[in-house]
Amino acid sequence: MLTGPPFPTVQERAASLRMDLKSLSRKLLLRLGDDCSDPLAPEALVNLAATCHQMLKTLQPKLIKLREFRIGVRELCSKAPYQTTFSTLAEAFELSWNDRSLSLSNLAILGQLLQKGALPNLLELDLSHRCNSKIEDQGFAALVEDLSPRSLPALQALYLSFNAIGNKGTRSLSSSLAKGAMANLKHLVLNSNLISDAGMASLSGAIAEGALRKLETLDIDGNMFGDEGVKSFSAAIGVQFTLPSLRELDLDRNHITDEGMSVLAKAIAWDPFRAFGLKPPQPALPALEKLRVEGNIGTSALVEDVCAHRRFQSISRVAASRPMRMGMRGLPYCV
């Protein structure tokens, strides 16, 4: 005769149910604690933890973590050039840590703020480092990886000039862009970094997926990419409507030879057959007005002929020095 396991008694089932309810209750409390863990407004979590002893015991680790995080945010605010506080940080339209020597922990804290969507109004973020310690790949990856569409939804300008951002950092940025982060970005300045062909391939991949449709200015002057990087970029802009708003493109001072110049020229060329309706009417970079290609190995004449044909300016002809850009506060600065 077959015998199965004995049925649990009423007391055993009641004890098991109490354990299940206790586990479920703890999970719900922790989830509620996550929803209330705003680093810039901790009152909700503090008040929730103060409701009863069990609540305080469950949420104590989150309170400690939030306190440590706020200490990091306070240090980050202290490095800003203007008087930045917790309240003004959440409401800021412009933030600048230009030449402020942000540490790896500072960048990680800022990255967590971005991930949480704590800066919804930010229009301009300046992290350029011309003089002091520069942002490297590890710190930049901590800043921009795992960003989502809720991260920097209003951002229009991102300045990262004169850092040490290479292929790993560019890959992290491109991955977040492809996920929908910074969807309203208009000005991306990456001049004087360490981006080579692999980094350009990552950025071009995000462009090909339509992540930068609203971009008006792309400055990647003074990096380390050559013909392969330009080929990746040219292939990306060959996909229709990937950069429909781009007006200024700066590729100065890289390692582009005549081969890369020729590929770029073909990519932006205005095909006369389009005017007769024999091909789609939208050329690559339809809004392009200014292009810089000086300081490369190849001759800029290959691109300048295309510029003349499309009737927009090749800045390599018309401007010997870098233009002054106006910041959000109306103050000019050179990028």
DODREN-80304 format. One record per residue (C-alpha): residue in one letter; x, y, z. Coordinates in steps of 0.2 Angstrom, whole numbers, padded with zeros to 4 digits, always signed. Each point is the difference from the previous one (the first is absolute). Last residue first. Layout:
N
r A | X X | Y Y | Z Z .
...
This chain:
335
r V | X +0174 | Y +0376 | Z -0135 .
r C | X +0002 | Y +0019 | Z +0003 .
r Y | X -0011 | Y +0009 | Z +0012 .
r P | X -0013 | Y +0014 | Z -0002 .
r L | X -0011 | Y +0004 | Z +0015 .
r G | X -0019 | Y +0000 | Z -0004 .
r R | X -0004 | Y -0010 | Z +0016 .
r M | X -0005 | Y -0015 | Z -0011 .
r G | X +0018 | Y +0001 | Z -0008 .
r M | X +0004 | Y +0009 | Z -0016 .
r R | X +0013 | Y -0008 | Z -0011 .
r M | X +0015 | Y +0009 | Z -0006 .
r P | X +0006 | Y -0006 | Z -0017 .
r R | X +0016 | Y -0010 | Z -0002 .
r S | X +0014 | Y +0009 | Z -0010 .
r A | X +0004 | Y +0000 | Z -0018 .
r A | X -0018 | Y +0003 | Z -0006 .
r V | X -0006 | Y +0000 | Z -0018 .
r R | X +0009 | Y -0014 | Z -0009 .
r S | X +0001 | Y -0014 | Z +0013 .
r I | X -0017 | Y +0006 | Z +0005 .
r S | X -0007 | Y -0009 | Z -0016 .
r Q | X -0016 | Y +0011 | Z -0002 .
r F | X -0016 | Y -0006 | Z -0009 .
r R | X -0004 | Y +0001 | Z -0019 .
r R | X -0002 | Y -0019 | Z -0003 .
r H | X +0013 | Y +0001 | Z -0014 .
r A | X +0011 | Y +0011 | Z +0010 .
r C | X +0000 | Y -0012 | Z +0014 .
r V | X +0003 | Y -0015 | Z -0011 .
r D | X +0015 | Y +0009 | Z -0007 .
r E | X +0006 | Y +0004 | Z +0018 .
r V | X +0000 | Y -0019 | Z +0004 .
r L | X +0013 | Y -0005 | Z -0012 .
r A | X +0009 | Y +0016 | Z +0003 .
r S | X +0003 | Y -0004 | Z +0018 .
r T | X +0015 | Y -0010 | Z -0004 .
r G | X +0004 | Y -0015 | Z +0010 .
r I | X +0011 | Y -0001 | Z +0016 .
r N | X -0012 | Y +0010 | Z +0010 .
r G | X +0001 | Y +0018 | Z +0007 .
r E | X -0015 | Y +0007 | Z -0009 .
r V | X -0016 | Y -0009 | Z -0002 .
r R | X -0013 | Y +0012 | Z +0006 .
r L | X -0018 | Y +0000 | Z -0007 .
r K | X -0013 | Y +0014 | Z +0001 .
r E | X -0018 | Y +0000 | Z -0007 .
r L | X -0007 | Y -0017 | Z +0001 .
r A | X -0019 | Y -0001 | Z +0000 .
r P | X -0001 | Y -0014 | Z -0012 .
r L | X +0013 | Y -0011 | Z +0009 .
r A | X -0002 | Y -0014 | Z -0013 .
r P | X -0011 | Y +0004 | Z -0014 .
r Q | X -0019 | Y +0000 | Z +0001 .
r P | X -0009 | Y +0001 | Z -0017 .
r P | X +0000 | Y -0019 | Z -0002 .
r K | X +0006 | Y -0004 | Z -0018 .
r L | X -0006 | Y +0003 | Z -0018 .
r G | X -0010 | Y +0015 | Z +0006 .
r F | X +0009 | Y +0012 | Z -0012 .
r A | X +0009 | Y +0009 | Z +0014 .
r R | X +0006 | Y -0016 | Z +0007 .
r F | X +0010 | Y -0003 | Z -0016 .
r P | X +0011 | Y +0014 | Z +0005 .
r D | X +0007 | Y -0011 | Z +0014 .
r W | X +0006 | Y +0012 | Z +0014 .
r A | X +0015 | Y -0007 | Z +0008 .
r I | X +0001 | Y -0003 | Z +0019 .
r A | X +0004 | Y -0019 | Z -0001 .
r K | X +0011 | Y +0002 | Z -0016 .
r A | X +0011 | Y +0014 | Z +0009 .
r L | X +0002 | Y -0011 | Z +0016 .
r V | X +0006 | Y -0015 | Z -0010 .
r S | X +0012 | Y +0011 | Z -0010 .
r M | X +0006 | Y +0008 | Z +0016 .
r G | X +0003 | Y -0017 | Z +0008 .
r E | X +0011 | Y -0005 | Z -0015 .
r D | X +0009 | Y +0016 | Z +0000 .
r T | X +0006 | Y -0003 | Z +0018 .
r I | X -0009 | Y +0003 | Z +0016 .
r H | X +0010 | Y +0000 | Z +0016 .
r N | X -0009 | Y +0013 | Z +0010 .
r R | X +0003 | Y +0019 | Z +0002 .
r D | X -0017 | Y +0007 | Z -0006 .
r L | X -0015 | Y -0011 | Z -0002 .
r D | X -0013 | Y +0014 | Z +0005 .
r L | X -0018 | Y -0002 | Z -0006 .
r E | X -0012 | Y +0015 | Z +0001 .
r R | X -0018 | Y +0000 | Z -0006 .
r L | X -0007 | Y -0017 | Z +0005 .
r S | X -0019 | Y -0001 | Z +0000 .
r P | X -0003 | Y -0015 | Z -0011 .
r L | X +0013 | Y -0011 | Z +0008 .
r T | X -0007 | Y -0018 | Z -0002 .
r F | X -0013 | Y +0005 | Z -0013 .
r Q | X +0005 | Y -0012 | Z -0014 .
r V | X +0015 | Y -0012 | Z +0004 .
r G | X +0015 | Y +0007 | Z -0009 .
r I | X +0004 | Y +0010 | Z +0017 .
r A | X +0004 | Y -0017 | Z +0008 .
r A | X +0011 | Y -0006 | Z -0015 .
r S | X +0010 | Y +0016 | Z +0000 .
r F | X +0003 | Y -0001 | Z +0019 .
r S | X +0006 | Y -0018 | Z -0002 .
r K | X +0011 | Y +0005 | Z -0015 .
r V | X +0007 | Y +0015 | Z +0010 .
r G | X +0005 | Y -0011 | Z +0014 .
r E | X +0009 | Y -0012 | Z -0012 .
r D | X +0009 | Y +0015 | Z -0008 .
r G | X +0007 | Y +0007 | Z +0016 .
r F | X -0005 | Y +0002 | Z +0018 .
r M | X +0012 | Y +0008 | Z +0013 .
r N | X -0010 | Y +0015 | Z +0007 .
r G | X +0003 | Y +0019 | Z -0003 .
r D | X -0017 | Y +0005 | Z -0007 .
r I | X -0015 | Y -0011 | Z +0005 .
r D | X -0013 | Y +0015 | Z -0001 .
r L | X -0017 | Y -0005 | Z -0004 .
r T | X -0013 | Y +0015 | Z -0001 .
r E | X -0018 | Y -0001 | Z -0005 .
r L | X -0006 | Y -0016 | Z +0008 .
r K | X -0019 | Y -0003 | Z +0000 .
r R | X +0001 | Y -0017 | Z -0009 .
r L | X +0014 | Y -0006 | Z +0012 .
r A | X -0006 | Y -0018 | Z +0005 .
r G | X -0005 | Y -0004 | Z -0018 .
r E | X +0006 | Y -0018 | Z +0000 .
r A | X +0014 | Y +0005 | Z -0012 .
r I | X +0006 | Y +0013 | Z +0012 .
r A | X +0001 | Y -0012 | Z +0014 .
r G | X +0011 | Y -0011 | Z -0011 .
r S | X +0010 | Y +0015 | Z -0005 .
r L | X +0005 | Y +0003 | Z +0018 .
r S | X +0006 | Y -0018 | Z +0002 .
r A | X +0010 | Y +0000 | Z -0017 .
r M | X +0007 | Y +0017 | Z +0005 .
r G | X +0006 | Y -0008 | Z +0016 .
r A | X +0008 | Y -0014 | Z -0009 .
r D | X +0009 | Y +0012 | Z -0012 .
r S | X +0008 | Y +0010 | Z +0014 .
r I | X -0007 | Y +0011 | Z +0013 .
r L | X +0013 | Y +0008 | Z +0011 .
r N | X -0007 | Y +0017 | Z +0005 .
r S | X +0003 | Y +0017 | Z -0007 .
r N | X -0017 | Y +0004 | Z -0007 .
r L | X -0015 | Y -0010 | Z +0007 .
r V | X -0014 | Y +0014 | Z -0002 .
r L | X -0018 | Y -0006 | Z -0002 .
r H | X -0012 | Y +0014 | Z -0004 .
r K | X -0019 | Y -0003 | Z -0003 .
r L | X -0005 | Y -0014 | Z +0012 .
r N | X -0018 | Y -0003 | Z +0001 .
r A | X +0000 | Y -0019 | Z +0002 .
r M | X +0013 | Y +0001 | Z +0014 .
r A | X -0003 | Y -0019 | Z +0004 .
r G | X -0009 | Y -0010 | Z -0012 .
r K | X +0008 | Y -0017 | Z +0001 .
r A | X +0011 | Y +0004 | Z -0015 .
r L | X +0007 | Y +0015 | Z +0010 .
r S | X +0004 | Y -0011 | Z +0015 .
r S | X +0010 | Y -0012 | Z -0011 .
r S | X +0009 | Y +0015 | Z -0009 .
r L | X +0005 | Y +0007 | Z +0017 .
r S | X +0007 | Y -0017 | Z +0006 .
r R | X +0009 | Y -0003 | Z -0017 .
r T | X +0007 | Y +0018 | Z +0001 .
r G | X +0007 | Y -0004 | Z +0017 .
r K | X +0008 | Y -0016 | Z -0005 .
r N | X +0007 | Y +0008 | Z -0016 .
r G | X +0009 | Y +0014 | Z +0008 .
r I | X -0004 | Y +0015 | Z +0011 .
r A | X +0015 | Y +0009 | Z +0006 .
r N | X -0007 | Y +0017 | Z +0003 .
r F | X +0002 | Y +0016 | Z -0010 .
r S | X -0018 | Y +0003 | Z -0005 .
r L | X -0015 | Y -0009 | Z +0007 .
r Y | X -0014 | Y +0013 | Z -0003 .
r L | X -0018 | Y -0007 | Z +0000 .
r A | X -0013 | Y +0012 | Z -0007 .
r Q | X -0019 | Y -0003 | Z -0002 .
r L | X -0005 | Y -0010 | Z +0016 .
r A | X -0019 | Y +0000 | Z +0003 .
r P | X -0002 | Y -0019 | Z +0003 .
r L | X +0016 | Y -0001 | Z +0010 .
r S | X -0003 | Y -0018 | Z +0005 .
r R | X -0018 | Y -0006 | Z -0002 .
r P | X +0004 | Y -0008 | Z -0017 .
r S | X +0013 | Y -0011 | Z +0009 .
r L | X +0018 | Y +0002 | Z +0006 .
r D | X +0008 | Y -0017 | Z +0004 .
r E | X +0018 | Y +0007 | Z -0004 .
r V | X +0002 | Y +0019 | Z +0000 .
r L | X +0010 | Y +0005 | Z +0016 .
r A | X +0008 | Y -0017 | Z +0005 .
r A | X +0006 | Y -0001 | Z -0018 .
r F | X +0007 | Y +0017 | Z +0001 .
r G | X +0010 | Y -0004 | Z +0016 .
r Q | X +0007 | Y -0016 | Z -0007 .
r D | X +0004 | Y +0008 | Z -0017 .
r E | X +0009 | Y +0015 | Z +0007 .
r I | X -0006 | Y +0017 | Z +0005 .
r K | X +0015 | Y +0013 | Z +0001 .
r S | X +0010 | Y +0006 | Z +0015 .
r N | X +0001 | Y +0019 | Z -0002 .
r C | X +0004 | Y +0012 | Z -0014 .
r R | X -0012 | Y -0002 | Z -0015 .
r H | X -0013 | Y -0011 | Z +0009 .
r S | X -0018 | Y +0001 | Z -0008 .
r L | X -0014 | Y -0007 | Z +0010 .
r D | X -0014 | Y +0013 | Z -0006 .
r L | X -0018 | Y -0006 | Z +0001 .
r E | X -0013 | Y +0011 | Z -0008 .
r L | X -0019 | Y -0002 | Z +0000 .
r L | X -0004 | Y -0008 | Z +0017 .
r N | X -0018 | Y +0000 | Z +0004 .
r P | X -0002 | Y -0018 | Z +0005 .
r L | X +0015 | Y -0001 | Z +0011 .
r A | X -0004 | Y -0014 | Z +0012 .
r G | X -0005 | Y -0013 | Z -0013 .
r K | X +0007 | Y -0014 | Z +0011 .
r Q | X +0013 | Y -0005 | Z -0013 .
r L | X +0006 | Y +0018 | Z -0001 .
r L | X +0002 | Y +0001 | Z +0019 .
r Q | X +0009 | Y -0016 | Z +0000 .
r G | X +0012 | Y +0006 | Z -0014 .
r L | X +0003 | Y +0016 | Z +0011 .
r I | X +0005 | Y -0011 | Z +0014 .
r A | X +0011 | Y -0011 | Z -0011 .
r L | X +0009 | Y +0016 | Z -0007 .
r N | X +0003 | Y +0006 | Z +0018 .
r S | X +0007 | Y -0017 | Z +0005 .
r L | X +0012 | Y +0000 | Z -0015 .
r S | X +0006 | Y +0017 | Z +0005 .
r L | X -0006 | Y +0016 | Z -0008 .
r S | X +0015 | Y +0012 | Z -0003 .
r R | X -0010 | Y +0016 | Z -0001 .
r D | X +0006 | Y +0006 | Z -0017 .
r N | X -0018 | Y +0003 | Z -0007 .
r W | X -0012 | Y -0007 | Z +0013 .
r S | X -0014 | Y +0009 | Z -0008 .
r L | X -0019 | Y -0002 | Z +0003 .
r E | X -0014 | Y +0009 | Z -0010 .
r F | X -0019 | Y -0001 | Z +0002 .
r A | X +0001 | Y -0004 | Z +0018 .
r E | X -0016 | Y -0005 | Z +0010 .
r A | X +0006 | Y -0016 | Z +0008 .
r L | X +0017 | Y +0008 | Z +0003 .
r T | X -0007 | Y +0015 | Z +0008 .
r S | X -0009 | Y -0010 | Z +0014 .
r F | X +0016 | Y -0010 | Z +0004 .
r T | X +0011 | Y +0015 | Z +0000 .
r T | X +0011 | Y +0008 | Z -0014 .
r Q | X +0008 | Y +0017 | Z +0004 .
r Y | X +0009 | Y +0002 | Z -0017 .
r P | X +0016 | Y -0007 | Z -0006 .
r A | X -0005 | Y -0018 | Z +0005 .
r K | X +0012 | Y -0010 | Z +0011 .
r S | X -0010 | Y +0002 | Z +0015 .
r C | X -0015 | Y -0007 | Z -0009 .
r L | X +0009 | Y -0016 | Z -0003 .
r E | X +0005 | Y -0001 | Z +0019 .
r R | X -0018 | Y +0002 | Z +0005 .
r V | X -0005 | Y -0014 | Z -0012 .
r G | X +0013 | Y -0012 | Z +0007 .
r I | X -0007 | Y +0004 | Z +0018 .
r R | X -0017 | Y -0003 | Z -0007 .
r F | X +0005 | Y -0017 | Z -0006 .
r E | X +0006 | Y -0005 | Z +0017 .
r R | X -0016 | Y +0006 | Z +0008 .
r L | X -0010 | Y -0010 | Z -0013 .
r K | X +0010 | Y -0016 | Z +0003 .
r I | X -0003 | Y +0002 | Z +0019 .
r L | X -0019 | Y +0003 | Z -0002 .
r K | X +0000 | Y -0015 | Z -0012 .
r P | X +0008 | Y -0011 | Z +0013 .
r Q | X -0013 | Y +0005 | Z +0013 .
r L | X -0015 | Y -0003 | Z -0011 .
r T | X -0005 | Y -0017 | Z +0008 .
r K | X +0004 | Y +0005 | Z +0018 .
r L | X -0009 | Y +0017 | Z -0002 .
r M | X -0015 | Y -0008 | Z -0007 .
r Q | X -0001 | Y -0013 | Z +0014 .
r H | X +0002 | Y +0014 | Z +0013 .
r C | X -0014 | Y +0010 | Z -0007 .
r T | X -0004 | Y +0016 | Z -0010 .
r A | X +0017 | Y +0007 | Z +0000 .
r A | X +0007 | Y -0010 | Z -0015 .
r L | X -0014 | Y +0008 | Z -0011 .
r N | X +0004 | Y +0018 | Z +0007 .
r V | X +0019 | Y -0003 | Z -0004 .
r L | X -0004 | Y -0007 | Z -0018 .
r A | X -0011 | Y +0015 | Z -0004 .
r E | X +0011 | Y +0013 | Z +0007 .
r P | X +0015 | Y -0005 | Z -0011 .
r A | X -0003 | Y +0013 | Z -0013 .
r L | X +0016 | Y +0001 | Z -0011 .
r P | X +0005 | Y -0018 | Z +0003 .
r D | X -0017 | Y -0006 | Z -0005 .
r S | X -0002 | Y -0017 | Z +0009 .
r C | X -0019 | Y +0000 | Z +0001 .
r D | X -0003 | Y -0013 | Z -0014 .
r D | X +0014 | Y -0011 | Z +0006 .
r G | X -0008 | Y +0000 | Z +0018 .
r L | X -0016 | Y -0005 | Z -0008 .
r R | X +0009 | Y -0015 | Z -0008 .
r L | X +0009 | Y -0004 | Z +0017 .
r L | X -0017 | Y +0001 | Z +0009 .
r L | X -0008 | Y -0011 | Z -0013 .
r K | X +0014 | Y -0013 | Z +0001 .
r R | X -0001 | Y +0000 | Z +0019 .
r S | X -0019 | Y -0003 | Z -0001 .
r L | X +0002 | Y -0014 | Z -0012 .
r S | X +0013 | Y -0008 | Z +0012 .
r K | X -0011 | Y +0002 | Z +0015 .
r L | X -0015 | Y -0006 | Z -0010 .
r D | X +0009 | Y -0016 | Z -0005 .
r M | X +0007 | Y -0003 | Z +0017 .
r R | X -0018 | Y +0002 | Z +0008 .
r L | X -0007 | Y -0012 | Z -0013 .
r S | X +0014 | Y -0013 | Z +0004 .
r A | X -0005 | Y +0002 | Z +0019 .
r A | X -0019 | Y -0002 | Z -0004 .
r R | X +0004 | Y -0015 | Z -0011 .
r E | X +0010 | Y -0008 | Z +0014 .
r Q | X -0013 | Y +0003 | Z +0013 .
r V | X -0014 | Y -0007 | Z -0011 .
r T | X +0010 | Y -0016 | Z -0003 .
r P | X +0010 | Y -0003 | Z -0015 .
r F | X -0006 | Y -0016 | Z -0010 .
r P | X +0012 | Y -0014 | Z +0002 .
r P | X +0011 | Y -0005 | Z -0015 .
r G | X -0007 | Y -0013 | Z -0011 .
r T | X -0003 | Y -0019 | Z +0003 .
r L | X -0001 | Y -0013 | Z -0012 .
r M | X -0007 | Y -0017 | Z +0005 .
